[in-house]
Amino acid sequence: MFALDAETKAAEGPEHHRDELRLWLRLLTCTTMIEGEVRRRLRERFDVTLPRFDLMAQLDRAPQGLTLSNISKRMMVSNGNVTGLVDRLVETGHLERRAAPRDGRARLISLTPLGRAEFRAMAAEHETWIAEMFSGLGPGDVADLLRLLAKTKRSAAAAS
Amino acid sequence: MFALDAETKAAEGPEHHRDELRLWLRLLTCTTMIEGEVRRRLRERFDVTLPRFDLMAQLDRAPQGLTLSNISKRMMVSNGNVTGLVDRLVETGHLERRAAPRDGRARLISLTPLGRAEFRAMAAEHETWIAEMFSGLGPGDVADLLRLLAKTKRSAAAAS
């Protein structure tokens, strides 16, 4: 299951990177806590799943519509997962499919006026939940975190 | 699907919480990027899934063993998901089940020596990956982020 060099490293390696590991675990904990609470509130308040909310959020930011593979890429999930979600939201009248202007075979998916109205209502509440969850931070903290996480994002992208 | 007060709020509400929303999306992006890269490397390097690595990490931190519901709680996933994972790792000789000392009906799950050796080898490499992904941050940045994310964790916990 593992090569000898990894085993040797585990036995001999000095623990140089403890702070980065603690940082990663703390980042993960914060994200998991907030995401779990958002998921719970979306379900209780609107009877909506997080993937459905995320899909509508992507489409709200793209009024011209998105292809299925564009959506998958932005949501970082498989095409198959998105297809079922889109199908259900087309059936309920929240989304529509139409031919792309320059390529009749490609299908663009977008919010209907109903879908947009419902998403905007949920998004407004969602924004207050997020603000509530960060309310223990001062304005300086928020600015510092925004800057440091932008740096983290560049750093992680360079290593990927 | 939504109550009128939410709709009204969406239409009338001034956008006071844009920074917190940006902060949340940035936090989520950093976590998703790093987690995706860890997942990819675990698969390519060790042919191991992230849930399996996470389960072994929980057990490595608890040498006395954990019950199934303890593991579920720590991993924030359902009992059912953990059961299948534990079953497979017992079969391959990485985990063992035994009766709890004070309650013979309760079963404690722990790493076997094989499981511990394999986990430690993976964990050592994992630690270097994480360090690599945060290598664009200075030591001061890491300390600042640790402090600010501890504050975020307390804030999110208070709102949950």
Boltz contact constraints between the chains, C-beta under 6 A:
constraints:
  - contact:
      token1: [A, 1]
      token2: [B, 118]
      max_distance: 6.0
  - contact:
      token1: [A, 2]
      token2: [B, 46]
      max_distance: 6.0
  - contact:
      token1: [A, 2]
      token2: [B, 121]
      max_distance: 6.0
  - contact:
      token1: [A, 6]
      token2: [B, 121]
      max_distance: 6.0
  - contact:
      token1: [A, 6]
      token2: [B, 125]
      max_distance: 6.0
  - contact:
      token1: [A, 7]
      token2: [B, 121]
      max_distance: 6.0
  - contact:
      token1: [A, 9]
      token2: [B, 124]
      max_distance: 6.0
  - contact:
      token1: [A, 10]
      token2: [B, 120]
      max_distance: 6.0
  - contact:
      token1: [A, 10]
      token2: [B, 121]
      max_distance: 6.0
  - contact:
      token1: [A, 10]
      token2: [B, 124]
      max_distance: 6.0
  - contact:
      token1: [A, 13]
      token2: [B, 124]
      max_distance: 6.0
  - contact:
      token1: [A, 17]
      token2: [B, 127]
      max_distance: 6.0
  - contact:
      token1: [A, 17]
      token2: [B, 131]
      max_distance: 6.0
  - contact:
      token1: [A, 19]
      token2: [B, 142]
      max_distance: 6.0
  - contact:
      token1: [A, 20]
      token2: [B, 130]
      max_distance: 6.0
  - contact:
      token1: [A, 20]
      token2: [B, 131]
      max_distance: 6.0
  - contact:
      token1: [A, 20]
      token2: [B, 134]
      max_distance: 6.0
  - contact:
      token1: [A, 21]
      token2: [B, 127]
      max_distance: 6.0
  - contact:
      token1: [A, 21]
      token2: [B, 130]
      max_distance: 6.0
  - contact:
      token1: [A, 23]
      token2: [B, 142]
      max_distance: 6.0
  - contact:
      token1: [A, 23]
      token2: [B, 145]
      max_distance: 6.0
  - contact:
      token1: [A, 23]
      token2: [B, 146]
      max_distance: 6.0
  - contact:
      token1: [A, 24]
      token2: [B, 130]
      max_distance: 6.0
  - contact:
      token1: [A, 26]
      token2: [B, 149]
      max_distance: 6.0
  - contact:
      token1: [A, 27]
      token2: [B, 31]
      max_distance: 6.0
  - contact:
      token1: [A, 28]
      token2: [B, 31]
      max_distance: 6.0
  - contact:
      token1: [A, 30]
      token2: [B, 149]
      max_distance: 6.0
  - contact:
      token1: [A, 30]
      token2: [B, 152]
      max_distance: 6.0
  - contact:
      token1: [A, 30]
      token2: [B, 153]
      max_distance: 6.0
  - contact:
      token1: [A, 31]
      token2: [B, 27]
      max_distance: 6.0
  - contact:
      token1: [A, 31]
      token2: [B, 28]
      max_distance: 6.0
  - contact:
      token1: [A, 31]
      token2: [B, 31]
      max_distance: 6.0
  - contact:
      token1: [A, 32]
      token2: [B, 76]
      max_distance: 6.0
  - contact:
      token1: [A, 33]
      token2: [B, 156]
      max_distance: 6.0
  - contact:
      token1: [A, 34]
      token2: [B, 156]
      max_distance: 6.0
  - contact:
      token1: [A, 37]
      token2: [B, 160]
      max_distance: 6.0
  - contact:
      token1: [A, 46]
      token2: [B, 2]
      max_distance: 6.0
  - contact:
      token1: [A, 118]
      token2: [B, 1]
      max_distance: 6.0
  - contact:
      token1: [A, 118]
      token2: [B, 2]
      max_distance: 6.0
  - contact:
      token1: [A, 120]
      token2: [B, 10]
      max_distance: 6.0
  - contact:
      token1: [A, 121]
      token2: [B, 2]
      max_distance: 6.0
  - contact:
      token1: [A, 121]
      token2: [B, 6]
      max_distance: 6.0
  - contact:
      token1: [A, 121]
      token2: [B, 7]
      max_distance: 6.0
  - contact:
      token1: [A, 121]
      token2: [B, 10]
      max_distance: 6.0
  - contact:
      token1: [A, 124]
      token2: [B, 9]
      max_distance: 6.0
  - contact:
      token1: [A, 124]
      token2: [B, 10]
      max_distance: 6.0
  - contact:
      token1: [A, 124]
      token2: [B, 13]
      max_distance: 6.0
  - contact:
      token1: [A, 125]
      token2: [B, 6]
      max_distance: 6.0
  - contact:
      token1: [A, 127]
      token2: [B, 17]
      max_distance: 6.0
  - contact:
      token1: [A, 127]
      token2: [B, 21]
      max_distance: 6.0
  - contact:
      token1: [A, 130]
      token2: [B, 20]
      max_distance: 6.0
  - contact:
      token1: [A, 130]
      token2: [B, 21]
      max_distance: 6.0
  - contact:
      token1: [A, 130]
      token2: [B, 24]
      max_distance: 6.0
  - contact:
      token1: [A, 131]
      token2: [B, 17]
      max_distance: 6.0
  - contact:
      token1: [A, 131]
      token2: [B, 20]
      max_distance: 6.0
  - contact:
      token1: [A, 132]
      token2: [B, 159]
      max_distance: 6.0
  - contact:
      token1: [A, 133]
      token2: [B, 156]
      max_distance: 6.0
  - contact:
      token1: [A, 133]
      token2: [B, 159]
      max_distance: 6.0
  - contact:
      token1: [A, 134]
      token2: [B, 20]
      max_distance: 6.0
  - contact:
      token1: [A, 134]
      token2: [B, 155]
      max_distance: 6.0
  - contact:
      token1: [A, 136]
      token2: [B, 154]
      max_distance: 6.0
  - contact:
      token1: [A, 136]
      token2: [B, 155]
      max_distance: 6.0
  - contact:
      token1: [A, 137]
      token2: [B, 151]
      max_distance: 6.0
  - contact:
      token1: [A, 137]
      token2: [B, 155]
      max_distance: 6.0
  - contact:
      token1: [A, 141]
      token2: [B, 148]
      max_distance: 6.0
  - contact:
      token1: [A, 142]
      token2: [B, 19]
      max_distance: 6.0
  - contact:
      token1: [A, 142]
      token2: [B, 23]
      max_distance: 6.0
  - contact:
      token1: [A, 145]
      token2: [B, 23]
      max_distance: 6.0
  - contact:
      token1: [A, 145]
      token2: [B, 148]
      max_distance: 6.0
  - contact:
      token1: [A, 146]
      token2: [B, 23]
      max_distance: 6.0
  - contact:
      token1: [A, 148]
      token2: [B, 141]
      max_distance: 6.0
  - contact:
      token1: [A, 148]
      token2: [B, 145]
      max_distance: 6.0
  - contact:
      token1: [A, 149]
      token2: [B, 26]
      max_distance: 6.0
  - contact:
      token1: [A, 149]
      token2: [B, 30]
      max_distance: 6.0
  - contact:
      token1: [A, 151]
      token2: [B, 137]
      max_distance: 6.0
  - contact:
      token1: [A, 152]
      token2: [B, 30]
      max_distance: 6.0
  - contact:
      token1: [A, 153]
      token2: [B, 30]
      max_distance: 6.0
  - contact:
      token1: [A, 154]
      token2: [B, 136]
      max_distance: 6.0
  - contact:
      token1: [A, 155]
      token2: [B, 134]
      max_distance: 6.0
  - contact:
      token1: [A, 155]
      token2: [B, 136]
      max_distance: 6.0
  - contact:
      token1: [A, 155]
      token2: [B, 137]
      max_distance: 6.0
  - contact:
      token1: [A, 156]
      token2: [B, 33]
      max_distance: 6.0
  - contact:
      token1: [A, 156]
      token2: [B, 34]
      max_distance: 6.0
  - contact:
      token1: [A, 156]
      token2: [B, 133]
      max_distance: 6.0
  - contact:
      token1: [A, 159]
      token2: [B, 132]
      max_distance: 6.0
  - contact:
      token1: [A, 159]
      token2: [B, 133]
      max_distance: 6.0
  - contact:
      token1: [A, 160]
      token2: [B, 37]
      max_distance: 6.0
